[in-house]
Structures are given as structure tokens and as C-alpha cells.
Amino acid sequence: MALRRCWRLTGLLLRLPVPPGSSSPVGRLTVSSFINTYGGFKSAEFQLRRFSSEARNTDVSYERLKQLLADGKAVVVDVREPWELREYGLVPGSVNVPLGQVNTALQLDPEEFREKYDGVMPTRTDKIVFLCLAGIRSRTAVHTAVALGYRDAQHYPGGWQDWAEREQRK
């Protein structure tokens, strides 16, 4: 009987509307169940978890990137291949970690990272800004970093092309 009431409550919660313009992370609710066998008793337990219905903005503007580089408050990682850096150029102060190596690079020991990529390895709480040629690969790198537990991973959507164009206008 109690289990039936729990299921009714769960069904009701899942159908509750999300208020438009809500700034609270009420969003979607999910229900996960597991069996508790502690102490020899079996009981089904339910947990409600909240997820934000709004996606987090990870884009960094050109002006903000310039400011972060000047202040040294972010680790800027260029995920292009080394030949692209030689052919097109690089953003001063950035560390080159090709996209195919981002997953393993962010799991290295900081000293190994420094030796391999000639730069400071970001910690999981550091602000990281990824960039590439046009903004596609850098978004993939953000997803990889977030999956590895990096909390403040962002990307520069304009990429090197936008950076170089804006730098020439100066």
C-alpha cells in the first residue's frame, strides 16, 4: 500500500509544470530506484534528483578572452593540431593540446602535463577556455572536460579565425 502511494506521488511530481521564466533549478525531475539490502531487509527506495532545464552558457567573448589572458585568470587550451598552429598561428599564452589528446591530457600528473605540453595543467576548479580554428572542436573539448569533473570549462566560439581577424583590426 505504501509503495503504491509512493508511485502515485512520483507520477504526480513528474507531471508538475515548470513555471515559465523560473530561475530556480526546478526543471526536470528524474526518479532513480535501488534496492536497499542493508540489515537483511529488502526495500525499494526512491530518490528525486533535480536538473536544470536551462543549458549553461559556455561561450566566451573576444573581449572576455583578452581580459582572462591579460589577468592570467584562466588556462587557455588550443585544441588544434600542431601543424595548424604552424600554418595559421597561435593565441599568445595558450597551451596546445590536440583534441584527440584532451581526455588523457586532463588526467595526467601536473608535472607530466608540463613536460608534454609545455604549459600549466588546469585543476578541476580552474577556469579553462578551449579554442580551435572555428569553434567546433573547442565545444567538444568542453564536453570532455566537464565529463572529467572540470567545473568551469568554456570555449571561444569564434576560434582562431575570429581571433586573428580582430587582432588585425587593432
Solvent accessible surface area in square Angstrom, and as a share of the most:
residue,aa,sasa,rsa
1,M,153,0.68
2,A,72,0.56
3,L,91,0.45
4,R,144,0.53
5,R,146,0.53
6,C,59,0.36
7,W,135,0.47
8,R,161,0.59
9,L,98,0.49
10,T,13,0.07
11,G,22,0.21
12,L,95,0.47
13,L,39,0.20
14,L,92,0.46
15,R,180,0.66
16,L,96,0.48
17,P,116,0.73
18,V,66,0.38
19,P,73,0.46
20,P,135,0.85
21,G,83,0.80
22,S,28,0.18
23,S,116,0.75
24,S,56,0.36
25,P,89,0.56
26,V,55,0.31
27,G,7,0.07
28,R,157,0.57
29,L,37,0.18
30,T,53,0.31
31,V,44,0.26
32,S,32,0.21
33,S,70,0.45
34,F,87,0.36
35,I,107,0.54
36,N,50,0.25
37,T,80,0.47
38,Y,190,0.72
39,G,58,0.56
40,G,73,0.71
41,F,160,0.67
42,K,164,0.69
43,S,54,0.35
44,A,46,0.36
45,E,61,0.28
46,F,53,0.22
47,Q,92,0.41
48,L,82,0.41
49,R,118,0.43
50,R,169,0.62
51,F,86,0.36
52,S,57,0.37
53,S,66,0.42
54,E,117,0.53
55,A,103,0.80
56,R,132,0.48
57,N,113,0.58
58,T,19,0.11
59,D,62,0.32
60,V,7,0.04
61,S,60,0.39
62,Y,24,0.09
63,E,108,0.49
64,R,98,0.36
65,L,0,0.00
66,K,60,0.26
67,Q,92,0.41
68,L,2,0.01
69,L,43,0.21
70,A,88,0.68
71,D,78,0.40
72,G,62,0.59
73,K,138,0.59
74,A,17,0.13
75,V,23,0.13
76,V,2,0.01
77,V,3,0.02
78,D,1,0.00
79,V,0,0.00
80,R,0,0.00
81,E,66,0.30
82,P,60,0.38
83,W,130,0.46
84,E,7,0.03
85,L,25,0.13
86,R,183,0.67
87,E,111,0.50
88,Y,95,0.36
89,G,21,0.20
90,L,94,0.47
91,V,0,0.00
92,P,92,0.58
93,G,66,0.64
94,S,22,0.14
95,V,15,0.09
96,N,33,0.17
97,V,4,0.02
98,P,9,0.06
99,L,46,0.23
100,G,76,0.73
101,Q,67,0.30
102,V,2,0.01
103,N,76,0.39
104,T,89,0.52
105,A,0,0.00
106,L,4,0.02
107,Q,103,0.46
108,L,46,0.23
109,D,75,0.39
110,P,86,0.54
111,E,97,0.43
112,E,90,0.40
113,F,1,0.00
114,R,115,0.42
115,E,133,0.60
116,K,130,0.55
117,Y,23,0.09
118,D,130,0.67
119,G,11,0.10
120,V,84,0.48
121,M,25,0.11
122,P,2,0.01
123,T,78,0.45
124,R,108,0.39
125,T,88,0.51
126,D,50,0.26
127,K,41,0.18
128,I,0,0.00
129,V,0,0.00
130,F,1,0.00
131,L,0,0.00
132,C,1,0.01
133,L,34,0.17
134,A,49,0.38
135,G,7,0.06
136,I,136,0.69
137,R,67,0.24
138,S,0,0.00
139,R,105,0.38
140,T,66,0.38
141,A,0,0.00
142,V,4,0.03
143,H,119,0.53
144,T,33,0.19
145,A,0,0.00
146,V,76,0.44
147,A,88,0.68
148,L,39,0.19
149,G,35,0.33
150,Y,3,0.01
151,R,179,0.65
152,D,37,0.19
153,A,0,0.00
154,Q,28,0.12
155,H,2,0.01
156,Y,5,0.02
157,P,53,0.33
158,G,25,0.24
159,G,0,0.00
160,W,32,0.11
161,Q,100,0.45
162,D,36,0.18
163,W,11,0.04
164,A,24,0.18
165,E,93,0.42
166,R,78,0.29
167,E,57,0.25
168,Q,155,0.69
169,R,164,0.60
170,K,162,0.69
